[in-house]
Amino acid sequence: MIKNARPSPSASAPPPVSAASAPVGSIRFPLAWMGALVVVDGSFLLAASAIDHPGWASAVLVIAAVINVPLFLGALLLLRSKF
């Protein structure tokens, strides 16, 4: 019996996925994610323009829309590099 036997790295590693064969629902296609960013931030800004009372609510929505952009792009970059 062999004690420290390990399988060969090529046998356990999954085959690489090329960009052409990646599924459409994959994180490799960020165009849909960018569209989602536009929809979310657009809805924040549209709601901020429609709110008259209280005045602080529109300011909160504008700040949330501004902060959401780098957070969303950072999460997209993290997902693309990890998965």
BAFI-3210 file (N, C-alpha, C; in Angstrom, 3 decimals, decimal comma, padded with zeros to 6 digits):
// residues 83
n [1|2|3|4|5|6|7|8|9|10|11|12|13|14|15|16|17|18|19|20|21|22|23|24|25|26|27|28|29|30|31|32|33|34|35|36|37|38|39|40|41|42|43|44|45|46|47|48|49|50|51|52|53|54|55|56|57|58|59|60|61|62|63|64|65|66|67|68|69|70|71|72|73|74|75|76|77|78|79|80|81|82|83]
n.u [000,837|000,597|001,528|001,577|000,256|-000,710|-003,194|-002,605|-002,034|-003,310|-005,404|-007,201|-007,829|-010,233|-011,283|-010,128|-012,217|-013,074|-013,616|-015,338|-016,845|-018,176|-021,068|-024,070|-025,270|-023,178|-020,730|-018,928|-019,991|-020,434|-022,158|-024,921|-024,851|-023,919|-026,060|-027,928|-026,846|-027,260|-030,060|-030,711|-029,394|-030,570|-033,231|-032,979|-032,238|-034,419|-036,471|-035,506|-035,816|-038,559|-039,417|-040,627|-041,180|-040,084|-037,253|-034,708|-034,799|-034,551|-031,923|-030,591|-031,128|-029,772|-027,127|-026,883|-027,065|-024,711|-022,739|-023,254|-022,246|-019,252|-019,145|-020,661|-019,211|-016,781|-017,588|-018,333|-015,850|-014,499|-016,039|-015,573|-012,834|-012,582|-014,370]
n.v [-001,180|002,202|005,080|008,049|008,720|010,712|011,999|012,701|016,091|016,819|015,070|015,769|018,434|020,679|021,071|023,925|026,784|028,379|031,751|031,803|029,492|029,820|029,795|031,717|032,810|033,248|034,918|035,991|037,562|040,694|042,628|042,501|042,858|045,461|046,762|046,230|047,788|050,353|050,395|050,124|052,363|054,347|054,105|054,861|057,575|058,544|058,176|059,933|062,368|062,527|062,749|065,038|065,696|064,199|066,455|065,402|062,791|062,603|063,445|061,360|059,231|060,102|060,132|057,413|056,373|057,375|056,185|053,552|052,954|052,639|050,510|048,502|048,128|047,280|044,874|043,481|043,292|041,730|039,351|038,624|038,105|036,083|033,983]
n.w [000,000|-000,867|000,815|000,679|-001,749|-004,433|-006,651|-010,119|-011,177|-013,565|-013,769|-011,777|-012,152|-013,490|-016,920|-018,778|-019,378|-022,228|-023,420|-025,554|-025,306|-022,960|-020,874|-021,489|-019,234|-017,561|-015,477|-017,114|-019,057|-018,888|-019,828|-019,340|-016,614|-016,440|-017,570|-015,588|-013,555|-014,602|-014,631|-011,880|-010,676|-012,206|-011,393|-008,725|-009,065|-010,499|-008,652|-006,712|-007,989|-008,048|-005,438|-003,129|-000,510|002,425|002,285|002,703|001,831|-000,954|-001,214|000,072|-001,674|-003,984|-003,045|-002,471|-005,063|-006,178|-004,561|-005,088|-007,629|-007,671|-005,835|-007,077|-009,473|-008,371|-007,172|-009,467|-010,763|-008,870|-008,980|-011,643|-011,592|-009,698|-010,388]
ca.u [000,000|001,379|000,957|001,385|-000,053|-001,583|-003,561|-001,877|-002,775|-004,151|-006,600|-008,151|-008,154|-011,271|-010,768|-010,338|-013,376|-012,734|-014,659|-016,310|-017,727|-018,783|-022,518|-024,530|-025,573|-021,937|-020,259|-018,021|-020,714|-020,811|-023,050|-026,186|-024,605|-023,847|-027,448|-028,560|-026,351|-027,961|-031,460|-030,786|-029,070|-031,600|-034,424|-032,659|-032,269|-035,799|-037,219|-035,039|-036,415|-040,005|-039,703|-040,589|-041,212|-039,096|-036,162|-033,508|-034,944|-033,969|-030,470|-030,129|-031,168|-028,688|-025,881|-026,875|-026,766|-023,294|-021,930|-023,535|-021,461|-017,971|-019,378|-021,127|-018,090|-015,831|-018,137|-018,241|-014,442|-014,192|-016,662|-014,894|-011,502|-012,695|-015,128]
ca.v [000,000|003,433|005,990|009,436|008,757|011,807|011,911|013,657|017,356|016,911|014,245|016,389|019,799|020,750|021,647|025,377|027,239|029,531|032,783|031,504|028,405|030,124|029,935|033,095|033,246|033,313|036,245|036,442|038,486|041,772|043,614|042,464|043,435|046,915|047,190|046,213|048,965|051,519|050,334|050,377|053,762|055,172|054,109|055,708|058,983|058,874|058,323|061,147|063,538|062,537|062,987|066,442|065,807|065,099|066,852|064,587|061,494|062,673|063,517|060,009|058,424|060,543|059,632|055,957|056,112|057,675|055,179|052,247|052,718|051,952|049,226|047,557|047,824|046,479|043,519|042,857|042,952|040,603|038,159|038,226|037,559|034,877|032,921]
ca.w [000,000|-000,966|001,797|000,258|-003,182|-004,838|-008,073|-010,955|-011,253|-014,753|-013,590|-010,858|-012,552|-014,515|-018,159|-018,843|-020,145|-023,053|-023,431|-026,607|-024,904|-021,665|-020,977|-021,547|-017,880|-016,808|-015,087|-018,171|-019,921|-017,970|-020,425|-018,595|-015,295|-016,593|-017,752|-014,269|-012,837|-015,137|-014,190|-010,435|-010,401|-012,824|-010,540|-007,569|-009,454|-010,862|-007,393|-006,045|-008,643|-007,806|-004,022|-002,712|000,955|003,028|001,404|002,897|001,178|-002,293|-001,050|000,412|-002,891|-004,866|-002,447|-002,667|-006,474|-006,402|-003,867|-005,682|-008,849|-007,422|-005,164|-008,089|-010,358|-007,600|-007,044|-010,790|-010,971|-007,989|-009,522|-012,887|-011,310|-008,885|-011,038]
c.u [000,882|000,725|000,660|001,129|-001,040|-001,975|-002,794|-002,700|-003,689|-005,434|-007,638|-008,569|-009,251|-010,704|-011,029|-011,512|-012,950|-013,900|-015,724|-017,292|-018,381|-020,289|-022,939|-024,834|-024,348|-021,582|-019,304|-018,701|-021,237|-021,774|-024,398|-026,018|-024,509|-025,240|-028,200|-028,114|-027,064|-029,411|-031,582|-030,493|-030,065|-032,867|-034,193|-032,804|-033,668|-036,662|-036,797|-035,631|-037,909|-040,357|-039,575|-040,495|-040,947|-037,906|-034,931|-033,589|-034,356|-032,448|-029,888|-030,112|-030,070|-027,349|-025,772|-026,549|-025,289|-022,408|-022,105|-022,649|-020,113|-018,133|-019,782|-019,995|-017,021|-016,302|-018,071|-016,807|-014,038|-014,787|-015,982|-013,531|-011,568|-013,321|-014,900]
c.v [001,244|004,473|007,380|009,540|009,884|011,605|012,956|014,938|017,439|016,091|014,933|017,792|019,789|021,368|023,147|025,718|028,451|030,516|032,477|030,413|028,648|030,276|031,403|033,629|033,415|034,752|036,805|037,420|039,645|042,789|043,652|043,070|044,952|047,497|047,218|047,410|050,223|051,544|050,682|051,840|054,713|055,231|054,918|057,184|059,423|059,058|059,589|062,397|063,640|062,880|064,478|066,578|064,438|065,335|065,981|063,263|061,511|062,755|062,143|059,124|058,818|060,035|058,122|055,602|056,346|056,616|053,805|051,943|052,068|050,622|048,156|047,157|047,001|045,051|042,778|042,441|041,762|039,309|037,674|037,618|036,260|033,720|033,011]
c.w [000,000|-000,073|001,245|-001,242|-003,465|-006,298|-008,869|-011,085|-012,465|-014,615|-012,714|-011,285|-013,624|-015,784|-018,190|-019,742|-020,950|-023,058|-024,478|-026,182|-023,547|-021,839|-020,903|-020,163|-017,015|-016,468|-016,142|-019,134|-019,075|-018,560|-019,701|-017,208|-015,366|-016,843|-016,436|-013,433|-013,307|-014,658|-012,701|-010,126|-011,036|-011,993|-009,269|-007,930|-009,878|-009,615|-006,655|-006,685|-008,375|-006,361|-003,717|-001,196|001,551|002,102|001,522|002,151|-000,234|-002,222|-000,730|-000,830|-003,879|-004,348|-002,630|-004,110|-006,769|-005,769|-004,513|-006,887|-008,546|-006,697|-006,170|-009,024|-009,654|-007,429|-008,370|-011,100|-010,114|-008,527|-010,800|-012,613|-010,521|-009,645|-012,495]
res [m|i|k|n|a|r|p|s|p|s|a|s|a|p|p|p|v|s|a|a|s|a|p|v|g|s|i|r|f|p|l|a|w|m|g|a|l|v|v|v|d|g|s|f|l|l|a|a|s|a|i|d|h|p|g|w|a|s|a|v|l|v|i|a|a|v|i|n|v|p|l|f|l|g|a|l|l|l|l|r|s|k|f]
***
